[in-house]
Amino acid sequence: MPIPPEVTGEEIDPDVRQELMTLPKTLADDVARNLVMVAQLLDEDPEAAYGHAKVALRLASRVGAVREAAGFAAYGVAKYAEALAEFRAARRMSGSSHLWPVMADCERGLGRPERALAMAGEPEVTRLDKAGQVEMRLVAAGARRDMGQAEAAVVTLQSPELASTSSQPWTARLRYAYADALLAVGREQEAREWFARTLEADQAGATDASDRLAELDGVTFIDALDDSSQEENADDDGRAAADRDDRDDRDADERELDAADDQADEDWPVPGTSTAGADEDTDEADEEARTEAEDRPSAAVDSDQPTDTAVTELPAPDGGATTEERVDAEGAVTDTERGVASAG
């Protein structure tokens, strides 16, 4: 496994360094560098931490600190049987009981909560420090819940450490577990109170107490960095850009048409031409229409039958009477004289 050059192995805990003194210096340095990587990656990248632990274990399997590190690395990737074996080996080598709570939790992980609960009553618990005893209480409460004993889990967590107002490294986790246990038995208002108290003690943000509080209060958070939200926003932006492009194209087309119309107006009439000839042709057509109207024989119009007509008064050819031209709905034309005409 690759190790950054800045990791020298000197970063390791002095007590662990002391255990590695039994190894040749070069080998001890290699083991130390891998153990440093385990510690750095355990929370960030458990799989990589597990890989470095396996390297250290292959190099120095007779060192208790190495077996313990291998146990935590296996625990981090949910290999509970392997983790339990490594913790037992480390305990035999060191004679310490500080791994007792995590060993009991491995039993839970293996689906044996009754064994975890039995370990909570063993004499080894009395040899644990305060933090270890709190950890053992947390494991026992979890085992109770695994066995369907939710009310018993609430009682298991009730202790002087829970009631204390002082802030300890384990305070936030204990309060959180108690709030969660209360919620499991339907005591929602009390659970909300303990989640709030958890938030007060959880300065490092080790729990999601703030989210649990918001959930109880009916508040929903939306992740602004979520992939689906980003995709939706990108789709909206794409559609908006397409709409803008379409509008710009339409505006450009309209401007081109307007410019063409303006140019056509400026070019009419064509220089060097005249409209006089067209006017003369129109006068001649009007004169022919009048002549045909005069020559056409008059038709009688039944005054009892209404007709839709258009009336145009034309001057008579002789300058005397005027001729009234009537056009009925079918397009027939009738002429009647009105005014005074000479009898002939």
NUDO-676788 format. One line per 10 residues: number of its first residue (from 0); their letters; for each residue z, y, x of N, C-alpha, C. Coordinates in pm, whole numbers. Layout:
NUM) a) Z:Y:X:Z:Y:X:Z:Y:X | ...
END
This chain:
0) mpippevtge) 0:-120:85:0:0:0:0:125:88 | -88:222:59:-93:344:141:33:428:124 | 76:487:233:194:574:233:155:706:298 | 183:819:234:148:949:294:213:964:432 | 143:1027:526:198:1041:662:326:1123:668 | 348:1209:569:470:1291:573:595:1211:538 | 578:1092:482:694:1005:452:729:929:580 | 844:960:636:883:901:765:985:788:752 | 1056:782:639:1162:684:624:1300:744:649 | 1302:862:711:1430:929:736:1490:981:606
10) eidpdvrqel) 1408:990:500:1456:1042:371:1549:944:300 | 1560:822:351:1635:718:282:1785:744:287 | 1857:688:190:2002:704:183:2067:647:310 | 2168:716:364:2233:669:488:2290:527:478 | 2344:493:361:2400:358:346:2291:252:355 | 2174:282:298:2061:188:306:2011:180:450 | 2006:294:517:1963:297:658:2055:209:742 | 2185:213:710:2281:131:784:2250:-19:766 | 2211:-59:643:2178:-200:620:2052:-241:697 | 1961:-146:713:1836:-178:784:1853:-187:936
20) mtlpktladd) 1970:-149:984:1995:-154:1129:1989:-298:1183 | 2000:-395:1096:1993:-534:1140:1849:-576:1172 | 1753:-492:1140:1612:-524:1163:1562:-455:1289 | 1455:-507:1350:1393:-433:1462:1351:-294:1414 | 1354:-198:1505:1332:-58:1467:1199:-36:1395 | 1091:-92:1450:959:-72:1387:957:-130:1247 | 1013:-250:1233:1017:-314:1102:1107:-236:1007 | 1220:-189:1059:1312:-111:976:1244:16:924 | 1164:81:1011:1093:204:970:992:174:859 | 920:64:873:822:27:771:890:-1:636
30) varnlvmvaq) 1000:-74:642:1073:-104:519:1128:25:457 | 1182:111:542:1239:236:492:1133:321:422 | 1014:330:481:908:411:421:867:355:285 | 862:224:272:828:164:143:939:186:39 | 1063:181:84:1174:206:-8:1175:351:-56 | 1138:443:32:1126:584:-9:1020:598:-117 | 908:530:-101:801:537:-200:846:477:-334 | 927:371:-328:980:313:-453:1062:418:-527 | 1149:486:-455:1235:587:-518:1153:703:-574 | 1049:744:-504:969:858:-549:881:826:-670
40) lldedpeaay) 834:701:-678:736:666:-782:795:592:-901 | 923:559:-897:981:474:-999:963:532:-1140 | 982:661:-1157:966:724:-1288:823:769:-1312 | 757:816:-1207:623:874:-1221:514:767:-1234 | 523:663:-1153:421:557:-1151:489:423:-1123 | 546:361:-1226:623:237:-1206:542:124:-1141 | 415:115:-1174:334:7:-1116:321:24:-964 | 297:148:-920:286:173:-776:420:148:-708 | 528:188:-773:661:162:-717:685:12:-702 | 643:-62:-801:658:-208:-795:580:-267:-677
50) ghakvalrla) 461:-212:-651:382:-259:-538:450:-235:-405 | 509:-117:-387:580:-87:-262:705:-174:-248 | 772:-202:-361:890:-288:-356:855:-429:-311 | 740:-477:-355:698:-611:-314:669:-616:-164 | 614:-506:-110:589:-501:34:721:-505:110 | 817:-422:67:947:-418:134:1018:-554:123 | 1004:-618:8:1067:-748:-12:1007:-853:80 | 879:-845:103:813:-941:193:857:-920:338 | 888:-794:372:927:-762:510:1075:-789:537 | 1159:-772:434:1305:-781:459:1376:-835:335
60) srvgavreaa) 1355:-959:302:1413:-1018:181:1562:-1047:194 | 1616:-1040:318:1758:-1071:338:1846:-946:337 | 1788:-833:304:1865:-707:298:1897:-679:152 | 2026:-660:122:2069:-639:-16:2004:-517:-82 | 1991:-408:-7:1932:-286:-62:1786:-307:-102 | 1717:-393:-24:1578:-423:-57:1570:-505:-186 | 1660:-601:-204:1661:-682:-326:1695:-596:-447 | 1786:-504:-428:1822:-414:-538:1703:-325:-576 | 1635:-269:-476:1517:-185:-504:1409:-266:-574 | 1390:-390:-532:1291:-475:-596:1329:-504:-741
70) gfaaygvaky) 1460:-518:-765:1507:-541:-902:1477:-422:-993 | 1505:-300:-945:1479:-182:-1027:1329:-161:-1049 | 1249:-193:-948:1104:-179:-963:1051:-277:-1068 | 1100:-399:-1066:1058:-498:-1167:1108:-458:-1306 | 1228:-404:-1314:1284:-356:-1440:1197:-244:-1497 | 1145:-159:-1408:1064:-45:-1453:932:-85:-1514 | 882:-205:-1483:756:-253:-1542:781:-367:-1640 | 907:-375:-1689:946:-469:-1794:935:-616:-1750 | 948:-643:-1621:953:-781:-1572:1101:-819:-1562 | 1162:-844:-1678:1307:-857:-1685:1361:-983:-1617
80) aealaefraa) 1291:-1091:-1624:1338:-1213:-1558:1340:-1195:-1407 | 1234:-1135:-1354:1226:-1109:-1210:1333:-1008:-1168 | 1351:-905:-1250:1452:-804:-1219:1592:-866:-1217 | 1621:-951:-1315:1753:-1013:-1321:1778:-1101:-1198 | 1678:-1171:-1153:1693:-1256:-1034:1722:-1171:-911 | 1652:-1060:-896:1674:-973:-781:1811:-907:-786 | 1855:-866:-904:1989:-805:-916:2099:-906:-883 | 2082:-1027:-926:2182:-1130:-895:2188:-1155:-744 | 2072:-1157:-680:2068:-1177:-534:2135:-1060:-462 | 2105:-939:-508:2165:-820:-445:2317:-821:-464
90) rrmsgsshlw) 2363:-864:-581:2507:-868:-607:2576:-970:-519 | 2511:-1082:-498:2570:-1183:-409:2580:-1130:-266 | 2478:-1057:-222:2477:-1006:-86:2577:-893:-64 | 2594:-809:-163:2680:-691:-147:2821:-713:-201 | 2834:-803:-298:2966:-826:-359:3005:-715:-455 | 2914:-625:-486:2945:-511:-574:2915:-546:-719 | 2985:-481:-812:2965:-503:-956:2885:-390:-1021 | 2838:-295:-944:2775:-177:-1005:2643:-211:-1078 | 2587:-329:-1051:2463:-369:-1119:2489:-445:-1249 | 2616:-463:-1284:2649:-543:-1402:2585:-489:-1532
100) pvmadcergl) 2591:-361:-1560:2529:-310:-1684:2378:-333:-1692 | 2306:-309:-1581:2160:-327:-1585:2124:-475:-1593 | 2210:-561:-1537:2187:-705:-1553:2202:-745:-1700 | 2302:-689:-1767:2319:-717:-1910:2200:-665:-1991 | 2146:-551:-1951:2030:-497:-2023:1906:-583:-2003 | 1897:-649:-1887:1788:-743:-1865:1798:-860:-1963 | 1920:-902:-1992:1939:-1008:-2091:1886:-962:-2228 | 1911:-838:-2261:1855:-783:-2386:1703:-786:-2382 | 1647:-745:-2268:1502:-744:-2255:1441:-882:-2268 | 1516:-983:-2233:1470:-1121:-2244:1496:-1180:-2383
110) grperalama) 1545:-1097:-2474:1570:-1143:-2611:1700:-1218:-2628 | 1799:-1190:-2539:1927:-1259:-2546:2040:-1157:-2561 | 2046:-1082:-2673:2148:-978:-2689:2290:-1033:-2692 | 2305:-1156:-2738:2440:-1214:-2741:2496:-1232:-2601 | 2411:-1263:-2502:2458:-1274:-2363:2498:-1136:-2310 | 2419:-1036:-2345:2452:-899:-2302:2587:-858:-2359 | 2611:-893:-2485:2737:-856:-2549:2853:-931:-2485 | 2831:-1053:-2446:2936:-1130:-2379:2969:-1071:-2243 | 2868:-1023:-2172:2891:-961:-2042:2974:-833:-2053 | 2966:-767:-2171:3044:-644:-2191:3194:-671:-2195
120) gepevtrldk) 3232:-796:-2216:3375:-831:-2221:3424:-900:-2095 | 3341:-908:-1993:3380:-976:-1869:3468:-885:-1781 | 3547:-943:-1691:3634:-864:-1603:3559:-768:-1512 | 3434:-799:-1484:3357:-710:-1396:3349:-568:-1450 | 3358:-553:-1583:3347:-419:-1643:3463:-331:-1598 | 3580:-389:-1583:3697:-310:-1544:3685:-257:-1401 | 3598:-317:-1322:3581:-273:-1185:3472:-165:-1170 | 3411:-132:-1281:3307:-29:-1279:3370:111:-1278 | 3299:207:-1222:3346:345:-1230:3316:399:-1370 | 3352:525:-1396:3336:581:-1530:3191:577:-1576
130) agqvemrlva) 3099:614:-1489:2958:613:-1526:2912:471:-1560 | 2959:371:-1482:2923:233:-1508:2977:183:-1641 | 3100:225:-1675:3160:183:-1801:3085:243:-1920 | 3045:368:-1907:2966:431:-2014:2832:357:-2030 | 2771:323:-1916:2644:250:-1921:2662:115:-1989 | 2774:47:-1959:2799:-82:-2022:2818:-67:-2173 | 2882:43:-2216:2902:69:-2359:2767:91:-2428 | 2677:160:-2360:2544:184:-2416:2468:53:-2434 | 2479:-35:-2335:2410:-164:-2344:2469:-249:-2456 | 2601:-248:-2469:2667:-327:-2575:2626:-277:-2714
140) agarrdmgqa) 2618:-144:-2731:2576:-88:-2859:2432:-128:-2890 | 2348:-126:-2786:2210:-169:-2806:2201:-314:-2846 | 2284:-397:-2786:2286:-539:-2821:2330:-558:-2967 | 2428:-479:-3011:2471:-486:-3151:2355:-456:-3245 | 2279:-352:-3214:2165:-316:-3299:2057:-423:-3293 | 2038:-484:-3176:1940:-593:-3166:1978:-708:-3259 | 2107:-726:-3280:2156:-836:-3364:2170:-795:-3510 | 2124:-673:-3543:2131:-626:-3681:2266:-572:-3723 | 2351:-541:-3626:2486:-491:-3656:2491:-340:-3630 | 2422:-263:-3715:2409:-119:-3694:2543:-46:-3705
150) eaavvtlqsp) 2626:-83:-3801:2757:-18:-3817:2846:-46:-3697 | 2840:-169:-3645:2921:-205:-3529:2874:-127:-3406 | 2745:-97:-3399:2694:-18:-3286:2753:122:-3286 | 2770:181:-3405:2831:314:-3415:2974:309:-3362 | 3049:207:-3403:3189:194:-3360:3198:171:-3210 | 3105:93:-3154:3107:62:-3011:3094:188:-2926 | 3017:284:-2973:2992:407:-2896:3105:509:-2908 | 3192:493:-3005:3302:587:-3022:3406:564:-2911 | 3428:668:-2832:3514:653:-2713:3561:790:-2668 | 3659:795:-2577:3704:924:-2524:3590:998:-2452
160) elastssqpw) 3502:925:-2389:3390:990:-2318:3298:1062:-2417 | 3281:1003:-2536:3196:1066:-2637:3262:1193:-2692 | 3392:1189:-2708:3464:1304:-2765:3486:1415:-2663 | 3469:1387:-2536:3494:1487:-2431:3397:1604:-2442 | 3448:1722:-2415:3364:1843:-2417:3306:1874:-2280 | 3348:1801:-2179:3295:1825:-2045:3155:1766:-2034 | 3077:1821:-1945:2940:1775:-1926:2931:1690:-1799 | 2895:1564:-1817:2881:1470:-1707:2737:1420:-1702 | 2698:1354:-1595:2559:1305:-1587:2520:1212:-1701 | 2618:1142:-1758:2589:1047:-1864:2614:1104:-2004
170) tarlryayad) 2661:1228:-2014:2700:1285:-2144:2582:1291:-2242 | 2468:1340:-2198:2353:1356:-2288:2308:1220:-2343 | 2302:1119:-2257:2256:988:-2302:2353:924:-2402 | 2483:943:-2378:2582:886:-2469:2575:954:-2606 | 2566:1086:-2608:2557:1159:-2734:2428:1124:-2809 | 2320:1110:-2735:2192:1077:-2797:2199:939:-2863 | 2255:841:-2791:2266:706:-2846:2352:705:-2973 | 2457:786:-2973:2544:792:-3090:2471:856:-3208 | 2397:964:-3183:2320:1029:-3290:2217:932:-3348 | 2151:858:-3261:2050:763:-3307:2114:651:-3389
180) allavgreqe) 2230:606:-3348:2300:501:-3422:2344:552:-3560 | 2391:676:-3567:2428:734:-3696:2308:744:-3790 | 2195:782:-3735:2074:794:-3816:2032:657:-3870 | 2054:553:-3791:2015:417:-3831:2095:367:-3951 | 2217:422:-3970:2299:380:-4085:2296:483:-4197 | 2205:579:-4188:2187:675:-4296:2278:796:-4296 | 2351:818:-4189:2439:935:-4182:2363:1050:-4116 | 2266:1102:-4190:2169:1196:-4136:2231:1328:-4091 | 2322:1383:-4170:2381:1512:-4135:2463:1502:-4007 | 2539:1394:-3993:2616:1374:-3869:2522:1351:-3750
190) arewfartle) 2413:1279:-3777:2317:1254:-3670:2257:1385:-3621 | 2225:1474:-3716:2170:1603:-3676:2268:1680:-3587 | 2395:1675:-3622:2497:1745:-3544:2504:1691:-3401 | 2494:1558:-3388:2505:1498:-3254:2376:1515:-3173 | 2265:1522:-3238:2142:1555:-3164:2151:1698:-3109 | 2209:1787:-3189:2227:1925:-3142:2322:1929:-3023 | 2429:1851:-3028:2523:1847:-2916:2458:1782:-2793 | 2368:1687:-2817:2293:1628:-2705:2210:1734:-2636 | 2145:1816:-2715:2058:1920:-2660:2136:2018:-2574 | 2260:2044:-2611:2345:2134:-2532:2372:2076:-2393
200) adqagatdas) 2389:1943:-2386:2423:1880:-2258:2301:1839:-2177 | 2185:1833:-2241:2064:1782:-2175:1986:1895:-2110 | 2041:1951:-2006:1975:2061:-1936:1849:2015:-1862 | 1844:1889:-1822:1730:1838:-1746:1618:1788:-1836 | 1640:1784:-1967:1537:1736:-2058:1513:1587:-2048 | 1619:1510:-2025:1605:1366:-2010:1583:1295:-2143 | 1620:1358:-2253:1602:1297:-2385:1505:1381:-2468 | 1467:1327:-2583:1381:1401:-2675:1461:1452:-2795 | 1584:1496:-2765:1673:1542:-2872:1612:1658:-2950 | 1540:1748:-2883:1481:1863:-2953:1376:1815:-3055
210) drlaeldgvt) 1299:1715:-3019:1199:1662:-3112:1266:1593:-3231 | 1374:1522:-3205:1445:1453:-3313:1507:1553:-3409 | 1558:1662:-3354:1613:1767:-3440:1504:1829:-3527 | 1391:1858:-3465:1279:1917:-3540:1232:1822:-3650 | 1229:1694:-3619:1188:1594:-3718:1282:1593:-3837 | 1412:1601:-3809:1510:1604:-3918:1499:1732:-4001 | 1458:1840:-3937:1443:1969:-4007:1307:1985:-4073 | 1221:1883:-4059:1089:1889:-4122:987:1972:-4048 | 1010:1994:-3918:917:2073:-3838:823:1978:-3765 | 691:2010:-3770:591:1928:-3703:526:2006:-3592
220) fidalddssq) 519:1946:-3474:455:2010:-3360:316:1952:-3340 | 220:2039:-3300:83:1997:-3269:59:2019:-3122 | 15:1913:-3055:-12:1922:-2912:-142:1997:-2888 | -132:2115:-2823:-252:2195:-2798:-343:2130:-2697 | -291:2036:-2619:-372:1973:-2515:-422:1836:-2557 | -399:1803:-2679:-444:1674:-2725:-596:1664:-2719 | -649:1543:-2681:-794:1526:-2662:-872:1548:-2790 | -819:1496:-2902:-893:1510:-3028:-901:1655:-3071 | -790:1732:-3048:-793:1874:-3083:-893:1948:-2997 | -899:1913:-2867:-994:1979:-2779:-1137:1947:-2821
230) eenadddgra) -1161:1822:-2865:-1295:1786:-2909:-1333:1863:-3035 | -1236:1876:-3129:-1265:1951:-3251:-1295:2097:-3219 | -1216:2156:-3128:-1240:2294:-3090:-1375:2310:-3023 | -1412:2211:-2940:-1542:2218:-2873:-1655:2209:-2974 | -1639:2123:-3078:-1741:2112:-3181:-1755:2243:-3257 | -1640:2306:-3290:-1644:2434:-3360:-1713:2540:-3276 | -1681:2543:-3147:-1745:2641:-3058:-1895:2617:-3051 | -1936:2490:-3046:-2078:2458:-3039:-2151:2502:-3164 | -2089:2477:-3282:-2153:2519:-3406:-2162:2671:-3415 | -2058:2740:-3372:-2060:2887:-3375:-2169:2941:-3284
240) aadrddrddr) -2185:2880:-3166:-2288:2925:-3073:-2427:2901:-3132 | -2445:2785:-3199:-2575:2756:-3261:-2608:2856:-3370 | -2505:2892:-3451:-2527:2992:-3556:-2567:3126:-3496 | -2502:3164:-3388:-2536:3293:-3325:-2680:3290:-3273 | -2720:3176:-3215:-2857:3166:-3165:-2959:3178:-3278 | -2927:3113:-3394:-3019:3121:-3508:-3032:3265:-3558 | -2919:3334:-3567:-2923:3474:-3612:-3003:3560:-3515 | -2982:3537:-3387:-3056:3615:-3287:-3205:3591:-3298 | -3246:3463:-3323:-3388:3433:-3337:-3447:3502:-3460 | -3372:3498:-3572:-3422:3563:-3693:-3435:3713:-3673
250) dadereldaa) -3336:3774:-3610:-3343:3918:-3585:-3461:3953:-3496 | -3488:3868:-3395:-3601:3895:-3306:-3733:3886:-3382 | -3745:3785:-3472:-3867:3772:-3551:-3888:3893:-3641 | -3777:3939:-3706:-3789:4055:-3793:-3829:4180:-3715 | -3776:4195:-3595:-3814:4311:-3515:-3962:4306:-3476 | -4012:4186:-3445:-4154:4173:-3410:-4243:4208:-3529 | -4203:4160:-3652:-4283:4192:-3771:-4282:4342:-3801 | -4166:4405:-3788:-4156:4549:-3812:-4244:4625:-3713 | -4241:4580:-3588:-4322:4649:-3487:-4470:4634:-3518 | -4512:4515:-3566:-4652:4493:-3599:-4694:4580:-3717
260) ddqadedwpv) -4608:4594:-3819:-4639:4679:-3934:-4652:4824:-3892 | -4559:4869:-3808:-4565:5008:-3762:-4694:5034:-3685 | -4736:4938:-3604:-4860:4956:-3527:-4981:4959:-3617 | -4979:4876:-3724:-5091:4875:-3817:-5103:5008:-3890 | -4987:5068:-3929:-4990:5199:-3995:-5047:5305:-3903 | -5010:5297:-3776:-5060:5397:-3681:-5210:5381:-3659 | -5265:5259:-3666:-5406:5235:-3639:-5496:5262:-3759 | -5444:5293:-3878:-5527:5317:-3998:-5528:5465:-4031 | -5640:5529:-4064:-5774:5468:-4056:-5819:5455:-3912 | -5922:5371:-3895:-5975:5351:-3761:-6045:5478:-3716
270) pgtstagade) -6013:5524:-3596:-6079:5647:-3547:-6230:5634:-3552 | -6299:5743:-3597:-6446:5745:-3601:-6503:5697:-3732 | -6417:5657:-3827:-6467:5610:-3957:-6420:5705:-4064 | -6481:5698:-4183:-6448:5788:-4293:-6438:5708:-4421 | -6362:5756:-4516:-6348:5690:-4646:-6439:5751:-4750 | -6524:5844:-4709:-6610:5912:-4807:-6703:5816:-4875 | -6769:5725:-4800:-6862:5630:-4858:-6796:5545:-4963 | -6672:5502:-4938:-6600:5419:-5035:-6575:5496:-5162 | -6545:5629:-5150:-6521:5711:-5269:-6648:5723:-5351 | -6765:5742:-5283:-6891:5754:-5357:-6922:5627:-5431
280) dtdeadeear) -6899:5509:-5369:-6925:5382:-5437:-6840:5369:-5561 | -6716:5416:-5555:-6627:5408:-5671:-6678:5495:-5784 | -6729:5617:-5754:-6783:5706:-5858:-6903:5644:-5925 | -6992:5582:-5846:-7111:5520:-5904:-7071:5406:-5998 | -6970:5325:-5960:-6926:5215:-6046:-6870:5268:-6176 | -6797:5378:-6174:-6743:5437:-6296:-6855:5486:-6387 | -6961:5547:-6328:-7073:5599:-6407:-7145:5485:-6475 | -7167:5373:-6405:-7234:5259:-6467:-7152:5204:-6582 | -7017:5198:-6567:-6933:5149:-6675:-6944:5236:-6798 | -6955:5367:-6781:-6967:5457:-6896:-7100:5438:-6967
290) teaedrpsaa) -7207:5418:-6887:-7341:5400:-6946:-7345:5274:-7029 | -7290:5164:-6979:-7288:5040:-7055:-7210:5055:-7183 | -7103:5131:-7180:-7021:5151:-7299:-7098:5227:-7406 | -7181:5323:-7366:-7258:5401:-7463:-7367:5319:-7527 | -7429:5229:-7450:-7542:5151:-7500:-7498:5037:-7588 | -7372:4988:-7579:-7327:4872:-7655:-7312:4910:-7800 | -7365:4830:-7897:-7352:4861:-8040:-7208:4852:-8086 | -7175:4938:-8184:-7038:4942:-8235:-7011:4820:-8320 | -6890:4773:-8315:-6846:4659:-8398:-6740:4705:-8493 | -6743:4654:-8614:-6643:4693:-8714:-6509:4634:-8678
300) vdsdqptdta) -6409:4709:-8707:-6272:4664:-8681:-6200:4654:-8811 | -6147:4538:-8836:-6070:4518:-8960:-5938:4587:-8945 | -5923:4697:-9025:-5800:4777:-9012:-5679:4704:-9062 | -5704:4596:-9143:-5587:4522:-9194:-5530:4426:-9092 | -5605:4393:-8985:-5558:4301:-8884:-5510:4379:-8763 | -5380:4372:-8731:-5327:4446:-8614:-5383:4389:-8486 | -5414:4473:-8395:-5463:4431:-8264:-5390:4508:-8157 | -5379:4444:-8040:-5322:4512:-7924:-5436:4574:-7849 | -5434:4702:-7835:-5545:4772:-7771:-5496:4865:-7666 | -5586:4890:-7571:-5561:4993:-7471:-5664:5102:-7496
310) vtelpapdgg) -5621:5225:-7499:-5709:5336:-7538:-5734:5426:-7421 | -5866:5454:-7399:-5905:5549:-7295:-6011:5641:-7353 | -5986:5768:-7347:-6085:5864:-7398:-6185:5897:-7289 | -6315:5881:-7323:-6423:5909:-7230:-6508:6020:-7288 | -6557:6107:-7207:-6644:6213:-7261:-6776:6155:-7305 | -6827:6205:-7417:-6957:6159:-7468:-7066:6203:-7375 | -7176:6124:-7367:-7283:6158:-7275:-7349:6291:-7307 | -7352:6328:-7439:-7419:6453:-7474:-7328:6573:-7471 | -7207:6554:-7434:-7112:6665:-7425:-7055:6703:-7558 | -7090:6627:-7666:-7038:6660:-7799:-6917:6578:-7833
320) atteervdae) -6943:6476:-7911:-6831:6393:-7954:-6779:6308:-7840 | -6653:6267:-7852:-6592:6177:-7752:-6593:6036:-7804 | -6596:5944:-7713:-6599:5801:-7751:-6463:5740:-7720 | -6410:5669:-7819:-6281:5601:-7798:-6309:5456:-7770 | -6272:5412:-7652:-6298:5273:-7611:-6175:5190:-7642 | -6192:5087:-7725:-6079:5001:-7763:-6100:4861:-7707 | -5995:4809:-7650:-6000:4673:-7595:-5897:4589:-7666 | -5942:4489:-7742:-5843:4408:-7815:-5784:4300:-7724 | -5695:4216:-7781:-5623:4117:-7701:-5714:4015:-7639 | -5832:3989:-7699:-5922:3890:-7643:-6016:3950:-7541
330) gavtdtergv) -6009:4080:-7520:-6095:4142:-7421:-6222:4201:-7481 | -6246:4195:-7620:-6366:4254:-7682:-6355:4405:-7682 | -6465:4471:-7668:-6466:4617:-7662:-6535:4671:-7787 | -6477:4772:-7854:-6538:4837:-7973:-6540:4985:-7951 | -6646:5045:-7998:-6661:5191:-7987:-6664:5253:-8126 | -6588:5360:-8144:-6595:5440:-8266:-6605:5583:-8225 | -6682:5651:-8294:-6695:5792:-8263:-6593:5868:-8345 | -6543:5966:-8284:-6455:6056:-8356:-6495:6200:-8316 | -6456:6292:-8392:-6500:6430:-8372:-6618:6461:-8465 | -6688:6561:-8434:-6800:6602:-8521:-6927:6563:-8449
340) asag) -7017:6488:-8522:-7147:6448:-8467:-7256:6497:-8561 | -7372:6526:-8511:-7481:6575:-8592:-7538:6461:-8674 | -7570:6487:-8807:-7627:6383:-8890:-7771:6364:-8849 | -7814:6242:-8847:-7950:6222:-8803:-8024:6134:-8898
END
